[in-house]
């Protein structure tokens, strides 16, 4: 009896902390995705081909789980939900992934990961605009959101506009002074262009969050929804990829990063991420309703 009483508060606290723990683990997965994707793109893989493979793999991995686990709980597909899923497939797989992959070629994996940390703040601003979020300045929670948003957006702006001194490492001293002034100016232009591209992807991902929170209320099967979003993204990105990549060699895959990057990003950064996001949104909505 005493064990049940002691485990009760523990389980309740874990349930409250679960959404935050899951989102933290997603950040680790995203960091690995940026590194692996940058390596693959630098080896010549077209970014839209990578988007096609990434989302196709995610859809194929999630589909069996959706068919088995949600066959009795899957919501009815309506035209409105279909349009929302197609829009979700355009916002994240096409806009976000496409622009971020292009921006990462002009910057770096660590820089991209840092800028993308502004997604929650941008999501908060968009939710405010569409009146999906309300701010009560007398509440500590609302004050924390506003301060966090200002700090995050200021940090993103600072990283974009400010260039600090070059830190020379032991293994880079022999090559750090070989570039000319023109090369540095070109690098600065690429860095700014890359940052703007990443920010476009950041806004697209934030819009994806907002629309997903609306769709999950109507189509409550998280795995099925995630699989359909990935399928929609794969189909739409395939149309673009076929238009820009005509050579069969551009679609070739081997036992290297060209295979590992779509597998990792598809399973971790698309499939699992979409599912966890939907699960967390449902949990938070349920908690808000109870509160």
C-alpha positions in Angstrom: 0.0 0.0 0.0 2.8 2.4 0.9 4.6 1.5 -2.4 1.5 2.5 -4.4 1.3 5.8 -2.5 4.9 6.6 -3.1 4.8 5.6 -6.8 1.7 7.6 -7.4 3.4 11.1 -7.2 6.4 9.7 -9.0 4.4 8.5 -11.9 2.5 11.8 -12.0 5.7 13.9 -12.0 7.1 11.7 -14.8 4.0 12.1 -16.9 4.3 15.9 -16.6 8.0 15.8 -17.5 7.6 13.3 -20.3 6.9 15.8 -23.1 9.9 17.9 -22.2 12.2 14.9 -22.0 11.1 13.7 -25.4 11.6 17.1 -27.0 15.2 17.2 -25.5 16.0 13.9 -27.0 14.7 15.2 -30.4 17.3 18.0 -30.2 20.1 15.5 -30.0 18.7 13.7 -33.0 18.4 16.9 -35.0 22.1 17.8 -34.2 23.2 14.5 -35.7 21.0 15.1 -38.8 22.6 18.4 -39.6 26.1 17.0 -39.5 25.3 13.9 -41.6 23.2 15.9 -44.1 26.0 18.4 -44.6 28.5 15.7 -45.3 26.2 14.1 -47.9 25.4 17.4 -49.6 29.1 18.4 -49.8 29.6 15.1 -51.6 27.3 16.2 -54.4 23.9 14.8 -53.5 21.0 17.0 -54.7 19.1 18.4 -51.7 15.7 17.6 -53.2 16.8 14.0 -53.9 17.8 13.8 -50.3 14.3 15.1 -49.3 12.6 12.5 -51.5 14.5 9.6 -50.0 14.2 11.0 -46.4 10.5 11.3 -46.5 9.9 8.1 -48.5 11.9 6.1 -45.9 10.0 7.7 -43.0 6.7 6.9 -44.6 7.6 3.3 -45.2 8.9 2.8 -41.7 5.9 4.4 -40.0 3.2 2.8 -42.3 3.3 -0.7 -40.8 3.0 0.6 -37.2 0.1 2.9 -38.3 -1.7 0.0 -40.0 -1.4 -2.3 -37.0 -1.6 -0.1 -34.0 -4.1 2.4 -35.2 -6.4 0.4 -37.3 -9.3 0.8 -34.8 -8.6 4.4 -33.7 -7.8 6.0 -37.0 -9.9 9.0 -37.7 -12.0 9.4 -40.9 -10.2 11.2 -43.7 -12.0 14.3 -44.9 -11.2 16.7 -47.7 -10.3 19.4 -45.1 -7.8 17.0 -43.3 -6.4 15.9 -46.7 -5.6 19.5 -47.6 -4.0 20.1 -44.2 -1.8 17.0 -44.6 -0.7 18.2 -48.1 0.1 21.6 -46.7 2.0 20.0 -43.8 3.9 18.0 -46.4 4.8 21.2 -48.3 5.8 23.3 -45.2 8.3 21.0 -43.6 9.6 18.5 -46.2 9.6 21.0 -49.1 10.2 24.5 -47.6 11.9 23.7 -44.4 14.2 20.9 -45.5 14.8 22.4 -48.9 15.9 25.8 -47.7 17.8 24.5 -44.7 19.8 22.0 -46.8 20.7 24.9 -49.2 21.5 27.2 -46.3 23.7 24.6 -44.6 25.9 24.4 -47.7 26.7 28.2 -47.2 27.3 28.0 -43.4 27.9 25.0 -41.2 26.1 22.2 -39.4 26.7 23.9 -36.0 25.6 27.3 -37.2 22.4 25.8 -38.7 21.6 23.9 -35.6 22.0 27.1 -33.5 19.8 29.2 -35.8 17.1 26.5 -35.9 16.8 26.9 -32.1 14.7 30.0 -32.9 11.9 27.7 -34.1 10.0 27.7 -30.7 10.2 31.5 -30.6 9.0 32.0 -34.1 6.2 29.4 -33.5 5.1 31.5 -30.4 5.0 34.7 -32.5 3.0 33.0 -35.3 0.6 31.4 -32.7 0.1 34.9 -31.2 -0.7 36.4 -34.7 -3.4 33.7 -35.3 -4.7 34.0 -31.7 -3.8 30.4 -30.9 -1.7 31.6 -28.0 -2.6 34.2 -25.4 -0.3 36.2 -23.3 -1.2 37.3 -19.8 1.6 39.5 -18.5 0.5 38.8 -14.9 1.4 35.1 -15.2 5.0 33.9 -14.8 4.5 31.5 -17.6 3.6 34.2 -20.1 6.5 36.4 -19.0 8.9 33.5 -19.4 7.7 32.9 -23.0 8.1 36.6 -23.9 11.6 36.9 -22.5 12.6 33.6 -24.0 11.3 34.7 -27.4 13.2 38.0 -27.3 16.4 36.4 -26.1 16.3 33.7 -28.8 15.5 36.1 -31.7 18.2 38.5 -30.5 20.7 35.6 -30.5 19.7 34.6 -34.0 20.1 38.2 -35.2 23.4 38.5 -33.5 24.8 35.4 -35.1 23.6 36.6 -38.5 25.1 40.1 -38.4 28.1 39.8 -36.1 31.4 38.1 -37.1 33.9 37.7 -34.3 37.6 37.3 -34.5 39.0 34.1 -36.2 40.2 31.6 -33.6 43.2 29.7 -35.0 43.5 26.1 -34.0 46.8 24.2 -34.1 45.9 22.1 -37.1 44.5 25.1 -39.1 47.3 27.7 -38.7 49.0 26.7 -41.9 45.9 27.4 -44.0 44.2 30.3 -42.1 46.1 33.0 -43.9 46.0 31.7 -47.4 42.6 33.3 -48.3 42.5 36.7 -49.8 40.3 39.7 -48.9 38.0 38.9 -51.8 37.6 35.3 -50.5 36.6 36.6 -47.0 34.0 39.0 -48.6 32.6 36.1 -50.6 32.4 34.0 -47.5 30.6 36.8 -45.6 28.0 37.1 -48.4 27.5 33.3 -48.4 27.1 33.3 -44.6 24.4 36.0 -44.8 22.6 34.3 -47.7 22.8 31.0 -45.9 21.4 32.5 -42.7 18.4 34.0 -44.6 17.7 30.6 -46.2 17.8 28.9 -42.9 15.5 31.5 -41.4 13.0 30.9 -44.2 13.2 27.2 -43.2 12.8 28.2 -39.6 9.6 30.1 -40.3 8.2 27.2 -42.5 8.9 24.7 -39.6 7.2 27.0 -37.2 4.1 27.2 -39.5 4.3 23.4 -39.6 4.1 23.2 -35.8 1.1 25.5 -35.7 -0.8 23.7 -38.4 0.1 20.3 -36.9 -1.4 21.3 -33.6 -4.6 22.1 -35.4 -4.7 18.9 -37.5 -3.9 16.6 -34.6 -7.2 17.7 -32.9 -9.2 16.4 -35.9 -7.0 13.5 -37.0 -5.9 12.0 -33.6 -3.9 9.0 -34.9 -0.4 10.3 -34.4 1.5 7.6 -36.3 -0.9 7.6 -39.3 -0.7 11.4 -39.5 3.1 11.3 -39.4 3.2 8.7 -42.1 0.8 10.6 -44.3 2.8 13.8 -43.9 6.0 12.0 -44.9 4.2 10.5 -47.9 2.8 13.9 -49.0 6.3 15.4 -48.6 7.9 12.6 -50.6 5.4 12.9 -53.5 5.7 16.7 -53.7 9.5 16.7 -53.4 9.7 14.0 -56.1 8.0 16.3 -58.6 10.7 19.0 -57.8 13.6 16.6 -57.8 12.7 15.1 -61.2 12.7 18.6 -62.6 16.1 19.6 -61.2 18.0 16.3 -61.2 17.9 14.6 -64.6 21.0 12.4 -64.4 20.5 8.8 -63.0 23.8 9.1 -61.2 22.3 11.9 -59.0 19.8 9.3 -57.7 22.4 6.6 -57.0 22.9 5.4 -53.5 25.8 3.3 -52.0 27.1 2.0 -48.8 28.1 5.4 -47.6 26.6 8.7 -46.4 24.3 8.8 -49.4 22.4 5.9 -47.9 23.0 6.6 -44.2 21.8 10.3 -44.4 18.3 9.5 -45.8 18.0 6.5 -43.4 19.0 8.5 -40.3 17.1 11.7 -41.2 14.1 9.8 -42.4 13.7 7.6 -39.4 14.9 10.0 -36.6 14.3 13.6 -37.9 11.1 13.0 -39.9 9.3 9.9 -38.7 10.0 9.8 -35.0 10.1 13.6 -34.8 6.6 14.1 -36.4 5.2 11.3 -34.2 6.7 12.7 -30.9 5.6 16.2 -31.8 2.0 15.0 -32.3 2.2 13.0 -29.1 3.5 15.9 -27.1 0.9 18.3 -28.6 -2.0 15.9 -27.6 -0.5 15.5 -24.1 -0.2 19.3 -23.7 -3.7 19.9 -25.0 -5.1 17.2 -22.7 -3.2 18.8 -19.7 -4.5 22.3 -20.6 -8.1 21.0 -20.9 -7.8 19.3 -17.5 -6.2 22.4 -16.0 
